[in-house]
Amino acid sequence: MILLFKNARYAVNTYTKGQIIHLQNEVCSAMDIVLEGEVSVQKIDSSGNILKIIVFSNADILGANLLFSSKHVYPMTIVSECRSVILHIYKELILELCHSNDRFMSGLMTEIADKSLMLTEKIDAISMKTIRQRIVDYLGYQYYLQKSYVIRLNISKKELAERLGIQRSSLSRELQKMRLGGLLEYDAKTITVKDTGIITSRNLSAGK
């Protein structure tokens, strides 16, 4: 397998924060593997609002499902969230790898199926949830990672709104409502969960 990589049928590129890796409607010519950093799948509507569908990080694979589809173009834009290093493996090499290694082919098929299902579930979840539900889901995930009800933000409120798929003003209004309701407190760098039940019980009937 190592010998197959001794040619020009792959590339390793480095991208800076905010750099576009693939534009919406661009032809997909390679399968991408994230070696370092993070990249996001984004949708920009007619008003210029950004919806971040999902974020991929180390060892995640993008584009495999598109590369072998009849309409092999990116339906959304792929953007580097920070300094990212991407391995681009072109179709010809992937076919050779599949032909020479059954385990690679089986793993690739599983990856394609899993990623397609994950993206579908993510889009469905985002489209059906209220703004408050999206905020609480984010806080719950960060609580799981940080082991604290004081959630330290490593992104700006603008970036958070994009990741939640809502406008910056909508995020600010809902955070203010949650503050007035005694659910949380926040500043520029942290969000403190005051009512821990919103994370454990997901009792969000008041969310709009």
Phi and psi in degrees as a GROMACS rama.xvg file:
@    title "Ramachandran Plot"
@    xaxis  label "Phi"
@    yaxis  label "Psi"
@TYPE xy
-60.1683  -38.1998  ILE-2
-62.2198  -30.6823  LEU-3
-64.3795  -25.101  LEU-4
-87.6192  -0.251582  PHE-5
-88.341  56.6274  LYS-6
-157.615  -172.458  ASN-7
-98.267  23.1386  ALA-8
-93.147  18.2942  ARG-9
-151.194  164.868  TYR-10
-149.711  149.812  ALA-11
-119.39  117.558  VAL-12
-122.978  148.992  ASN-13
-108.279  136.283  THR-14
-124.168  144.12  TYR-15
-89.3483  167.448  THR-16
-59.7529  129.564  LYS-17
85.6801  -6.14292  GLY-18
-74.6162  136.577  GLN-19
-78.2059  126.636  ILE-20
-90.3779  -45.5763  ILE-21
-140.152  134.053  HIS-22
-86.0479  151.333  LEU-23
-56.9731  135.981  GLN-24
76.9806  2.47983  ASN-25
-72.2259  142.702  GLU-26
-68.3909  132.013  VAL-27
-85.0262  116.76  CYS-28
-115.436  -2.3918  SER-29
-152.395  157.916  ALA-30
-92.4503  130.917  MET-31
-104.707  137.698  ASP-32
-121.427  126.143  ILE-33
-78.7496  112.254  VAL-34
-87.8789  -35.73  LEU-35
-146.943  151.323  GLU-36
86.5484  -158.776  GLY-37
-141.301  144.921  GLU-38
-132.243  149.182  VAL-39
-120.725  150.814  SER-40
-96.9913  119.741  VAL-41
-123.655  147.603  GLN-42
-122.914  127.703  LYS-43
-110.504  122.397  ILE-44
-84.5108  -178.44  ASP-45
-65.8076  -20.1631  SER-46
-91.3458  -0.634004  SER-47
88.3295  6.85247  GLY-48
-77.2542  139.022  ASN-49
-103.012  128.437  ILE-50
-113.768  115.785  LEU-51
-88.5883  109.844  LYS-52
-72.1924  -47.4029  ILE-53
-161.636  153.887  ILE-54
-116.867  130.086  VAL-55
-106.173  145.715  PHE-56
-132.533  -158.524  SER-57
-48.4093  128.442  ASN-58
76.7257  -2.65565  ALA-59
-72.5459  151.059  ASP-60
-115.014  135.704  ILE-61
-125.096  149.137  LEU-62
86.3139  -8.72188  GLY-63
-62.8275  -40.2357  ALA-64
-68.3954  -32.715  ASN-65
-75.3471  -36.9638  LEU-66
-59.079  -33.1229  LEU-67
-108.139  14.7673  PHE-68
-91.8269  162.313  SER-69
-69.5709  -28.7347  SER-70
-113.161  82.2845  LYS-71
-89.4552  65.3009  HIS-72
-127.052  153.321  VAL-73
-74.3  121.325  TYR-74
-75.1503  -16.0726  PRO-75
-140.61  170.938  MET-76
-90.3591  140.403  THR-77
-107.51  124.299  ILE-78
-127.608  141.026  VAL-79
-77.6031  126.045  SER-80
-81.9558  -21.1828  GLU-81
-158.472  -167.699  CYS-82
-63.6403  120.842  ARG-83
-130.304  144.536  SER-84
-116.205  124.581  VAL-85
-121.632  132.214  ILE-86
-94.4239  118.851  LEU-87
-101.577  116.248  HIS-88
-108.562  119.809  ILE-89
-80.1962  160.192  TYR-90
-55.7847  -42.367  LYS-91
-59.4902  -42.4539  GLU-92
-69.2917  -39.1254  LEU-93
-60.9304  -42.2785  ILE-94
-62.1089  -39.5866  LEU-95
-66.8818  -39.7715  GLU-96
-63.9708  -40.4173  LEU-97
-64.8567  -39.4246  CYS-98
-68.5239  -34.1857  HIS-99
-92.8178  -12.9895  SER-100
-145.344  107.336  ASN-101
-63.4778  -35.6443  ASP-102
-65.8182  -38.4968  ARG-103
-63.1271  -44.7292  PHE-104
-63.7571  -43.071  MET-105
-63.9036  -42.8912  SER-106
-64.6865  -37.3685  GLY-107
-66.404  -41.9583  LEU-108
-62.6299  -40.3406  MET-109
-64.1411  -42.7247  THR-110
-61.8949  -43.9905  GLU-111
-61.0403  -46.4338  ILE-112
-64.6572  -44.8694  ALA-113
-64.6692  -43.3669  ASP-114
-66.7168  -39.1903  LYS-115
-63.2528  -42.7957  SER-116
-66.1222  -42.655  LEU-117
-62.6856  -43.7342  MET-118
-64.7641  -40.5216  LEU-119
-62.649  -45.8833  THR-120
-63.8692  -38.6457  GLU-121
-65.0217  -44.9746  LYS-122
-63.46  -43.0936  ILE-123
-62.8388  -42.0993  ASP-124
-65.183  -42.5607  ALA-125
-65.5293  -42.3184  ILE-126
-68.739  -25.3059  SER-127
-97.9357  -18.1858  MET-128
-87.1256  147.992  LYS-129
-74.5001  167.867  THR-130
-60.9721  -41.8647  ILE-131
-64.7761  -40.068  ARG-132
-61.453  -39.4391  GLN-133
-65.7446  -41.2655  ARG-134
-62.9122  -46.1841  ILE-135
-66.6682  -38.3835  VAL-136
-59.9303  -42.5684  ASP-137
-63.3753  -45.5218  TYR-138
-63.9418  -39.2089  LEU-139
-63.5136  -40.5847  GLY-140
-66.8688  -42.9233  TYR-141
-68.2232  -33.9469  GLN-142
-61.9429  -41.4395  TYR-143
-61.5333  -39.7037  TYR-144
-76.5581  -43.2096  LEU-145
-92.6701  -13.7563  GLN-146
57.4775  37.5914  LYS-147
-153.572  146.669  SER-148
-81.5427  -7.00853  TYR-149
-95.9085  100.252  VAL-150
-86.4598  115.644  ILE-151
-85.4109  126.05  ARG-152
-88.6331  126.155  LEU-153
-102.399  9.84506  ASN-154
-134.767  160.772  ILE-155
-76.6566  166.587  SER-156
-62.184  -34.6602  LYS-157
-62.9661  -45.0451  LYS-158
-67.4565  -35.2915  GLU-159
-64.3004  -43.174  LEU-160
-60.2398  -42.6889  ALA-161
-62.1566  -41.7536  GLU-162
-67.3673  -32.3832  ARG-163
-84.3238  -9.3937  LEU-164
75.5911  34.0133  GLY-165
-134.026  168.222  ILE-166
-78.2388  152.563  GLN-167
-58.0414  -41.0495  ARG-168
-66.0379  -36.4306  SER-169
-67.3193  -39.0474  SER-170
-62.7671  -45.2554  LEU-171
-61.8215  -42.7046  SER-172
-63.674  -43.1029  ARG-173
-70.6906  -38.1359  GLU-174
-61.294  -39.878  LEU-175
-64.8422  -41.1123  GLN-176
-61.8043  -41.3589  LYS-177
-69.5733  -33.2357  MET-178
-66.6522  -45.9839  ARG-179
-64.3365  -29.4315  LEU-180
-83.3472  2.11441  GLY-181
76.802  16.7549  GLY-182
-84.1184  -32.6263  LEU-183
-158.801  167.621  LEU-184
-127.817  155.963  GLU-185
-155.561  156.983  TYR-186
-139.784  -162.448  ASP-187
-67.0829  -27.2748  ALA-188
-115.494  -11.5664  LYS-189
-141.899  157.406  THR-190
-127.744  121.716  ILE-191
-103.573  120.075  THR-192
-79.9434  114.385  VAL-193
-89.3243  -41.0113  LYS-194
-99.7318  94.9431  ASP-195
-66.1048  -15.4757  THR-196
-65.1577  -23.8959  GLY-197
-67.3047  -24.8702  ILE-198
-86.1662  -41.2269  ILE-199
-82.1519  -32.8745  THR-200
-104.425  -17.4387  SER-201
54.6826  36.547  ARG-202
-81.4161  90.6747  ASN-203
-117.936  26.7251  LEU-204
-62.3095  -22.1772  SER-205
-82.2554  -11.7698  ALA-206
-69.4953  142.952  GLY-207
